[in-house]
């Protein structure tokens, strides 16, 4: 099954939330991220999304550290002049 679109994902997560046992915190964070994505985020808001993504990653079991984390994106935005130093 493939679920696409912010609204659809949000609806499915809200519907499943009461039944979720092990990943409730990740769902809460994802719902927060979706609310930011729905507003067409500016660079500062996009960085907040990166922090939320990092938080979800830290709650999940991972064997490989991801390359594109909050700090990577923040440095890229600074280099491109999208956010102040």
ZASEPA-862642 format. One record per atom (N, C-alpha, C): residue number from 1; x, y, z; atom name. Coordinates in nm, 3 decimals, padded with zeros to 5 digits, always signed. Layout:
{pos->NUM; u->X; v->Y; w->Z; site->CA} $
...
***
This chain:
{pos->1; u->+00.084; v->-00.117; w->+00.000; site->N} $
{pos->1; u->+00.000; v->+00.000; w->+00.000; site->CA} $
{pos->1; u->+00.089; v->+00.124; w->+00.000; site->C} $
{pos->2; u->+00.047; v->+00.220; w->-00.075; site->N} $
{pos->2; u->+00.121; v->+00.346; w->-00.083; site->CA} $
{pos->2; u->+00.026; v->+00.460; w->-00.046; site->C} $
{pos->3; u->+00.069; v->+00.542; w->+00.047; site->N} $
{pos->3; u->-00.013; v->+00.656; w->+00.091; site->CA} $
{pos->3; u->+00.062; v->+00.782; w->+00.052; site->C} $
{pos->4; u->-00.004; v->+00.868; w->-00.024; site->N} $
{pos->4; u->+00.062; v->+00.989; w->-00.074; site->CA} $
{pos->4; u->-00.016; v->+01.114; w->-00.035; site->C} $
{pos->5; u->+00.057; v->+01.223; w->-00.018; site->N} $
{pos->5; u->-00.004; v->+01.352; w->+00.011; site->CA} $
{pos->5; u->-00.013; v->+01.379; w->+00.160; site->C} $
{pos->6; u->+00.015; v->+01.502; w->+00.197; site->N} $
{pos->6; u->+00.016; v->+01.538; w->+00.339; site->CA} $
{pos->6; u->-00.117; v->+01.511; w->+00.406; site->C} $
{pos->7; u->-00.226; v->+01.552; w->+00.341; site->N} $
{pos->7; u->-00.359; v->+01.535; w->+00.401; site->CA} $
{pos->7; u->-00.393; v->+01.388; w->+00.421; site->C} $
{pos->8; u->-00.361; v->+01.305; w->+00.322; site->N} $
{pos->8; u->-00.391; v->+01.163; w->+00.331; site->CA} $
{pos->8; u->-00.310; v->+01.098; w->+00.443; site->C} $
{pos->9; u->-00.182; v->+01.127; w->+00.447; site->N} $
{pos->9; u->-00.096; v->+01.071; w->+00.553; site->CA} $
{pos->9; u->-00.145; v->+01.117; w->+00.689; site->C} $
{pos->10; u->-00.178; v->+01.245; w->+00.700; site->N} $
{pos->10; u->-00.227; v->+01.300; w->+00.827; site->CA} $
{pos->10; u->-00.355; v->+01.228; w->+00.870; site->C} $
{pos->11; u->-00.448; v->+01.209; w->+00.778; site->N} $
{pos->11; u->-00.574; v->+01.141; w->+00.809; site->CA} $
{pos->11; u->-00.551; v->+00.997; w->+00.855; site->C} $
{pos->12; u->-00.466; v->+00.926; w->+00.784; site->N} $
{pos->12; u->-00.437; v->+00.787; w->+00.818; site->CA} $
{pos->12; u->-00.371; v->+00.778; w->+00.956; site->C} $
{pos->13; u->-00.273; v->+00.865; w->+00.982; site->N} $
{pos->13; u->-00.205; v->+00.863; w->+01.111; site->CA} $
{pos->13; u->-00.301; v->+00.894; w->+01.226; site->C} $
{pos->14; u->-00.387; v->+00.992; w->+01.206; site->N} $
{pos->14; u->-00.484; v->+01.027; w->+01.309; site->CA} $
{pos->14; u->-00.582; v->+00.912; w->+01.334; site->C} $
{pos->15; u->-00.621; v->+00.845; w->+01.227; site->N} $
{pos->15; u->-00.714; v->+00.732; w->+01.239; site->CA} $
{pos->15; u->-00.649; v->+00.614; w->+01.312; site->C} $
{pos->16; u->-00.522; v->+00.588; w->+01.282; site->N} $
{pos->16; u->-00.452; v->+00.475; w->+01.342; site->CA} $
{pos->16; u->-00.397; v->+00.504; w->+01.482; site->C} $
{pos->17; u->-00.383; v->+00.631; w->+01.515; site->N} $
{pos->17; u->-00.315; v->+00.671; w->+01.639; site->CA} $
{pos->17; u->-00.362; v->+00.595; w->+01.764; site->C} $
{pos->18; u->-00.493; v->+00.582; w->+01.788; site->N} $
{pos->18; u->-00.535; v->+00.511; w->+01.910; site->CA} $
{pos->18; u->-00.488; v->+00.364; w->+01.915; site->C} $
{pos->19; u->-00.464; v->+00.304; w->+01.799; site->N} $
{pos->19; u->-00.425; v->+00.164; w->+01.793; site->CA} $
{pos->19; u->-00.275; v->+00.141; w->+01.795; site->C} $
{pos->20; u->-00.198; v->+00.246; w->+01.778; site->N} $
{pos->20; u->-00.053; v->+00.234; w->+01.771; site->CA} $
{pos->20; u->+00.003; v->+00.212; w->+01.911; site->C} $
{pos->21; u->+00.090; v->+00.111; w->+01.922; site->N} $
{pos->21; u->+00.146; v->+00.078; w->+02.052; site->CA} $
{pos->21; u->+00.290; v->+00.122; w->+02.068; site->C} $
{pos->22; u->+00.373; v->+00.102; w->+01.968; site->N} $
{pos->22; u->+00.517; v->+00.119; w->+01.984; site->CA} $
{pos->22; u->+00.576; v->+00.246; w->+01.922; site->C} $
{pos->23; u->+00.511; v->+00.307; w->+01.830; site->N} $
{pos->23; u->+00.570; v->+00.421; w->+01.760; site->CA} $
{pos->23; u->+00.485; v->+00.547; w->+01.777; site->C} $
{pos->24; u->+00.417; v->+00.558; w->+01.888; site->N} $
{pos->24; u->+00.328; v->+00.672; w->+01.912; site->CA} $
{pos->24; u->+00.402; v->+00.805; w->+01.907; site->C} $
{pos->25; u->+00.520; v->+00.810; w->+01.967; site->N} $
{pos->25; u->+00.597; v->+00.934; w->+01.969; site->CA} $
{pos->25; u->+00.636; v->+00.975; w->+01.828; site->C} $
{pos->26; u->+00.676; v->+00.878; w->+01.745; site->N} $
{pos->26; u->+00.711; v->+00.908; w->+01.607; site->CA} $
{pos->26; u->+00.590; v->+00.964; w->+01.530; site->C} $
{pos->27; u->+00.472; v->+00.909; w->+01.557; site->N} $
{pos->27; u->+00.351; v->+00.957; w->+01.490; site->CA} $
{pos->27; u->+00.321; v->+01.101; w->+01.534; site->C} $
{pos->28; u->+00.335; v->+01.130; w->+01.661; site->N} $
{pos->28; u->+00.314; v->+01.266; w->+01.711; site->CA} $
{pos->28; u->+00.407; v->+01.365; w->+01.642; site->C} $
{pos->29; u->+00.533; v->+01.327; w->+01.630; site->N} $
{pos->29; u->+00.632; v->+01.413; w->+01.566; site->CA} $
{pos->29; u->+00.599; v->+01.430; w->+01.417; site->C} $
{pos->30; u->+00.559; v->+01.322; w->+01.352; site->N} $
{pos->30; u->+00.525; v->+01.329; w->+01.209; site->CA} $
{pos->30; u->+00.404; v->+01.419; w->+01.187; site->C} $
{pos->31; u->+00.306; v->+01.413; w->+01.274; site->N} $
{pos->31; u->+00.190; v->+01.502; w->+01.262; site->CA} $
{pos->31; u->+00.232; v->+01.649; w->+01.276; site->C} $
{pos->32; u->+00.325; v->+01.674; w->+01.364; site->N} $
{pos->32; u->+00.378; v->+01.811; w->+01.379; site->CA} $
{pos->32; u->+00.451; v->+01.854; w->+01.251; site->C} $
{pos->33; u->+00.528; v->+01.761; w->+01.194; site->N} $
{pos->33; u->+00.600; v->+01.791; w->+01.069; site->CA} $
{pos->33; u->+00.504; v->+01.819; w->+00.955; site->C} $
{pos->34; u->+00.397; v->+01.741; w->+00.946; site->N} $
{pos->34; u->+00.299; v->+01.761; w->+00.840; site->CA} $
{pos->34; u->+00.235; v->+01.898; w->+00.852; site->C} $
{pos->35; u->+00.208; v->+01.941; w->+00.975; site->N} $
{pos->35; u->+00.146; v->+02.073; w->+00.992; site->CA} $
{pos->35; u->+00.238; v->+02.184; w->+00.942; site->C} $
{pos->36; u->+00.369; v->+02.164; w->+00.953; site->N} $
{pos->36; u->+00.465; v->+02.262; w->+00.900; site->CA} $
{pos->36; u->+00.469; v->+02.253; w->+00.747; site->C} $
{pos->37; u->+00.472; v->+02.131; w->+00.693; site->N} $
{pos->37; u->+00.477; v->+02.112; w->+00.548; site->CA} $
{pos->37; u->+00.356; v->+02.171; w->+00.477; site->C} $
{pos->38; u->+00.242; v->+02.165; w->+00.541; site->N} $
{pos->38; u->+00.119; v->+02.216; w->+00.479; site->CA} $
{pos->38; u->+00.123; v->+02.367; w->+00.456; site->C} $
{pos->39; u->+00.212; v->+02.436; w->+00.525; site->N} $
{pos->39; u->+00.221; v->+02.582; w->+00.515; site->CA} $
{pos->39; u->+00.326; v->+02.630; w->+00.415; site->C} $
{pos->40; u->+00.383; v->+02.539; w->+00.335; site->N} $
{pos->40; u->+00.490; v->+02.576; w->+00.241; site->CA} $
{pos->40; u->+00.603; v->+02.648; w->+00.317; site->C} $
{pos->41; u->+00.682; v->+02.572; w->+00.391; site->N} $
{pos->41; u->+00.778; v->+02.630; w->+00.487; site->CA} $
{pos->41; u->+00.888; v->+02.717; w->+00.426; site->C} $
{pos->42; u->+00.920; v->+02.824; w->+00.499; site->N} $
{pos->42; u->+01.036; v->+02.907; w->+00.468; site->CA} $
{pos->42; u->+01.159; v->+02.831; w->+00.518; site->C} $
{pos->43; u->+01.282; v->+02.878; w->+00.485; site->N} $
{pos->43; u->+01.403; v->+02.807; w->+00.527; site->CA} $
{pos->43; u->+01.408; v->+02.779; w->+00.678; site->C} $
{pos->44; u->+01.368; v->+02.876; w->+00.762; site->N} $
{pos->44; u->+01.374; v->+02.855; w->+00.906; site->CA} $
{pos->44; u->+01.279; v->+02.744; w->+00.950; site->C} $
{pos->45; u->+01.161; v->+02.741; w->+00.886; site->N} $
{pos->45; u->+01.063; v->+02.637; w->+00.918; site->CA} $
{pos->45; u->+01.110; v->+02.501; w->+00.864; site->C} $
{pos->46; u->+01.177; v->+02.504; w->+00.749; site->N} $
{pos->46; u->+01.231; v->+02.380; w->+00.694; site->CA} $
{pos->46; u->+01.335; v->+02.321; w->+00.789; site->C} $
{pos->47; u->+01.414; v->+02.407; w->+00.853; site->N} $
{pos->47; u->+01.512; v->+02.358; w->+00.950; site->CA} $
{pos->47; u->+01.442; v->+02.291; w->+01.067; site->C} $
{pos->48; u->+01.327; v->+02.342; w->+01.107; site->N} $
{pos->48; u->+01.249; v->+02.278; w->+01.213; site->CA} $
{pos->48; u->+01.208; v->+02.138; w->+01.169; site->C} $
{pos->49; u->+01.171; v->+02.124; w->+01.040; site->N} $
{pos->49; u->+01.139; v->+01.992; w->+00.987; site->CA} $
{pos->49; u->+01.259; v->+01.898; w->+00.996; site->C} $
{pos->50; u->+01.376; v->+01.952; w->+00.969; site->N} $
{pos->50; u->+01.498; v->+01.871; w->+00.978; site->CA} $
{pos->50; u->+01.520; v->+01.824; w->+01.122; site->C} $
{pos->51; u->+01.495; v->+01.912; w->+01.217; site->N} $
{pos->51; u->+01.509; v->+01.873; w->+01.358; site->CA} $
{pos->51; u->+01.408; v->+01.765; w->+01.394; site->C} $
{pos->52; u->+01.287; v->+01.777; w->+01.345; site->N} $
{pos->52; u->+01.186; v->+01.674; w->+01.372; site->CA} $
{pos->52; u->+01.226; v->+01.541; w->+01.309; site->C} $
{pos->53; u->+01.280; v->+01.548; w->+01.188; site->N} $
{pos->53; u->+01.329; v->+01.427; w->+01.122; site->CA} $
{pos->53; u->+01.440; v->+01.361; w->+01.203; site->C} $
{pos->54; u->+01.533; v->+01.442; w->+01.252; site->N} $
{pos->54; u->+01.642; v->+01.389; w->+01.335; site->CA} $
{pos->54; u->+01.587; v->+01.324; w->+01.462; site->C} $
{pos->55; u->+01.482; v->+01.385; w->+01.518; site->N} $
{pos->55; u->+01.422; v->+01.331; w->+01.640; site->CA} $
{pos->55; u->+01.359; v->+01.195; w->+01.613; site->C} $
{pos->56; u->+01.289; v->+01.184; w->+01.500; site->N} $
{pos->56; u->+01.230; v->+01.054; w->+01.463; site->CA} $
{pos->56; u->+01.340; v->+00.952; w->+01.443; site->C} $
{pos->57; u->+01.447; v->+00.989; w->+01.376; site->N} $
{pos->57; u->+01.558; v->+00.897; w->+01.353; site->CA} $
{pos->57; u->+01.619; v->+00.850; w->+01.483; site->C} $
{pos->58; u->+01.631; v->+00.940; w->+01.579; site->N} $
{pos->58; u->+01.691; v->+00.901; w->+01.707; site->CA} $
{pos->58; u->+01.602; v->+00.805; w->+01.785; site->C} $
{pos->59; u->+01.471; v->+00.808; w->+01.759; site->N} $
{pos->59; u->+01.379; v->+00.716; w->+01.826; site->CA} $
{pos->59; u->+01.372; v->+00.580; w->+01.758; site->C} $
{pos->60; u->+01.414; v->+00.574; w->+01.632; site->N} $
{pos->60; u->+01.412; v->+00.449; w->+01.557; site->CA} $
{pos->60; u->+01.547; v->+00.379; w->+01.569; site->C} $
{pos->61; u->+01.545; v->+00.250; w->+01.543; site->N} $
{pos->61; u->+01.670; v->+00.175; w->+01.541; site->CA} $
{pos->61; u->+01.736; v->+00.198; w->+01.406; site->C} $
{pos->62; u->+01.859; v->+00.241; w->+01.407; site->N} $
{pos->62; u->+01.930; v->+00.266; w->+01.282; site->CA} $
{pos->62; u->+02.073; v->+00.215; w->+01.293; site->C} $
{pos->63; u->+02.119; v->+00.154; w->+01.187; site->N} $
{pos->63; u->+02.256; v->+00.105; w->+01.186; site->CA} $
{pos->63; u->+02.350; v->+00.203; w->+01.116; site->C} $
{pos->64; u->+02.294; v->+00.289; w->+01.032; site->N} $
{pos->64; u->+02.375; v->+00.384; w->+00.957; site->CA} $
{pos->64; u->+02.330; v->+00.525; w->+00.993; site->C} $
{pos->65; u->+02.426; v->+00.612; w->+01.017; site->N} $
{pos->65; u->+02.394; v->+00.750; w->+01.049; site->CA} $
{pos->65; u->+02.361; v->+00.823; w->+00.919; site->C} $
{pos->66; u->+02.251; v->+00.897; w->+00.918; site->N} $
{pos->66; u->+02.212; v->+00.963; w->+00.794; site->CA} $
{pos->66; u->+02.297; v->+01.087; w->+00.768; site->C} $
{pos->67; u->+02.321; v->+01.113; w->+00.641; site->N} $
{pos->67; u->+02.408; v->+01.223; w->+00.601; site->CA} $
{pos->67; u->+02.334; v->+01.357; w->+00.607; site->C} $
{pos->68; u->+02.210; v->+01.359; w->+00.562; site->N} $
{pos->68; u->+02.135; v->+01.484; w->+00.551; site->CA} $
{pos->68; u->+02.051; v->+01.507; w->+00.677; site->C} $
{pos->69; u->+02.118; v->+01.560; w->+00.779; site->N} $
{pos->69; u->+02.051; v->+01.590; w->+00.904; site->CA} $
{pos->69; u->+02.035; v->+01.742; w->+00.918; site->C} $
{pos->70; u->+01.983; v->+01.784; w->+01.033; site->N} $
{pos->70; u->+01.959; v->+01.925; w->+01.059; site->CA} $
{pos->70; u->+02.084; v->+02.009; w->+01.035; site->C} $
{pos->71; u->+02.196; v->+01.968; w->+01.090; site->N} $
{pos->71; u->+02.318; v->+02.048; w->+01.081; site->CA} $
{pos->71; u->+02.367; v->+02.060; w->+00.936; site->C} $
{pos->72; u->+02.358; v->+01.953; w->+00.859; site->N} $
{pos->72; u->+02.397; v->+01.955; w->+00.719; site->CA} $
{pos->72; u->+02.313; v->+02.057; w->+00.641; site->C} $
{pos->73; u->+02.181; v->+02.051; w->+00.661; site->N} $
{pos->73; u->+02.091; v->+02.142; w->+00.590; site->CA} $
{pos->73; u->+02.113; v->+02.286; w->+00.636; site->C} $
{pos->74; u->+02.131; v->+02.307; w->+00.766; site->N} $
{pos->74; u->+02.154; v->+02.441; w->+00.819; site->CA} $
{pos->74; u->+02.278; v->+02.504; w->+00.757; site->C} $
{pos->75; u->+02.386; v->+02.430; w->+00.751; site->N} $
{pos->75; u->+02.510; v->+02.480; w->+00.691; site->CA} $
{pos->75; u->+02.491; v->+02.511; w->+00.543; site->C} $
{pos->76; u->+02.415; v->+02.427; w->+00.473; site->N} $
{pos->76; u->+02.386; v->+02.453; w->+00.331; site->CA} $
{pos->76; u->+02.307; v->+02.582; w->+00.313; site->C} $
{pos->77; u->+02.209; v->+02.605; w->+00.400; site->N} $
{pos->77; u->+02.129; v->+02.727; w->+00.394; site->CA} $
{pos->77; u->+02.214; v->+02.851; w->+00.423; site->C} $
{pos->78; u->+02.305; v->+02.839; w->+00.518; site->N} $
{pos->78; u->+02.393; v->+02.952; w->+00.552; site->CA} $
{pos->78; u->+02.482; v->+02.984; w->+00.432; site->C} $
{pos->79; u->+02.540; v->+02.882; w->+00.370; site->N} $
{pos->79; u->+02.628; v->+02.902; w->+00.254; site->CA} $
{pos->79; u->+02.554; v->+02.968; w->+00.138; site->C} $
{pos->80; u->+02.425; v->+02.936; w->+00.123; site->N} $
{pos->80; u->+02.346; v->+02.993; w->+00.013; site->CA} $
{pos->80; u->+02.281; v->+03.125; w->+00.051; site->C} $
{pos->81; u->+02.303; v->+03.171; w->+00.175; site->N} $
{pos->81; u->+02.248; v->+03.299; w->+00.219; site->CA} $
{pos->81; u->+02.099; v->+03.295; w->+00.245; site->C} $
{pos->82; u->+02.043; v->+03.177; w->+00.267; site->N} $
{pos->82; u->+01.899; v->+03.165; w->+00.293; site->CA} $
{pos->82; u->+01.862; v->+03.197; w->+00.436; site->C} $
{pos->83; u->+01.959; v->+03.178; w->+00.527; site->N} $
{pos->83; u->+01.937; v->+03.214; w->+00.667; site->CA} $
{pos->83; u->+02.062; v->+03.282; w->+00.719; site->C} $
{pos->84; u->+02.048; v->+03.364; w->+00.823; site->N} $
{pos->84; u->+02.167; v->+03.431; w->+00.877; site->CA} $
{pos->84; u->+02.255; v->+03.335; w->+00.954; site->C} $
{pos->85; u->+02.381; v->+03.373; w->+00.967; site->N} $
{pos->85; u->+02.476; v->+03.294; w->+01.044; site->CA} $
{pos->85; u->+02.443; v->+03.309; w->+01.188; site->C} $
***
